[in-house]
Amino acid sequence: MQRVRPKKINGKNLTGAMFWNLLTSYVEAINKGAIPSIESSWAYICKNECNKAVDDAYEIFERIMYEELNAGGPFYDNQLKEIYSQAKKLANSHFLKVAVGDVKAEYEEMLMKKMKNKFT
């Protein structure tokens, strides 16, 4: 067990879910008669992980906003802006920790738009 090393693609350690998605994409390619491509499989994993990261980060954002807003009130504009800013910062921080790949910036922008549209 001490000699077992984590599986990596493009220098990134694969989580169990990422490894499962990689294997699934290989099996699908083989079943269709194609040759599995590491590059296209990695792109698939990145998009999948970024989608999950957006969903999780947005859930964090919503939870913080609702908890803070339900905790009291009335709020002044600057207080609302501070609550929104903190929730957005924590959600984005989570996203950056979890998301992987070259498409990360595209999905980060998607998250920012989603948060902006919710409370503006």
N, C-alpha and C positions, 0 to 999 in steps of 0.2 A: 504493500500500500504506500510506502514512503517513496517509491520510485515512480508512482503514477503522477503524471503531470496533467494540468488542465488542457483541454482541447482549445486550440486557438485558430482564428482566421483573421488575417490582416493585423496580427499583433494583439487582437482582443480576445480575452478569455470568453468562452461560450458558457452561458448558464445552461441549466438543464432544459429550459424551454427553448432557448436558442438552438441547442443541439438537436432537439426534437424537430424543430422547424427545418433545420438543415437536412436531417434524414428524410423527412417527409417530402421535401422538394426533390431530393435525389430519387426517391422511390417513384414519385409522380413522373419525373423525366424519363426514367427507365421504362415505366409502364407505357409511356407514350412512344417508346422506341427511340428516344433521344439520348444523347450522352450528357450526364449531369455536368453542369458548369459551376465551378466554385464561385466564380465572379457573380453570376446571376443568382446563385443561392445566397451569397452574402448580401446582395442587394435586397433580396426577399426578406432575409432576417432583419436587416436594418429597418426596412419599412414597417415590418411587423412590430419590432421593439419600439420604434418611434411612435407608432399608433398607440401602443399600450402606455407609453410614457406620457403622451398627450392626455389620454383618458384619466390616468392616475393623477397627473398634475392638476388637471381641471377639477377633479373630485376634491383634491386638497384645497384648491382655491375656493370652491363653492362652500365646502364645510367651514372654512375659516370665516368667510363672509357672513354666512348665516349664523354662526355661533356668536360672532361679534355684534351683529345687528340685532339679534334676539336678546342679547345680554342687557340692553338698556337703550336709552334714547331720551329725548330727541338728540340728534347729533348736529353739530355745526359742519359746514362744508369742509373745513380743514380736517376735522376728525374723520369724516367719511373718506376723504382722499387718503389719509394715513392708513385707515383700515384696508382700503383697496390696494394701496401700495404694498403693504406688508403681506397681504394674501397673495398678490401677484409675485412678489419676490420669493416667497416660500415655495409656491407652485413651480416657478421657473427653476429654482435651485434643485428641486426634486427631478424635474425634467432633465436638466443637464447631467445629473448623476446617472440617470437610467438610460437615456437615449444613446444610440451608437450610429456610426457610419457617416457617410458624406451627405446624407439627406437630413441630418440633424437640424441644420439651420432652417430648412424649409418647414419642418414640423414645429420648430420653435416659433416661427412666424405664425403658423396656424394656431398654436396655443395662445399666443398673444392676442390675435384677432378674436378668438373665441372668448377670452376673458374680457376683452374690451366691449364686445357686443352684449355681454350678459348684464353689465351694470352701468352702461352709459346711455 
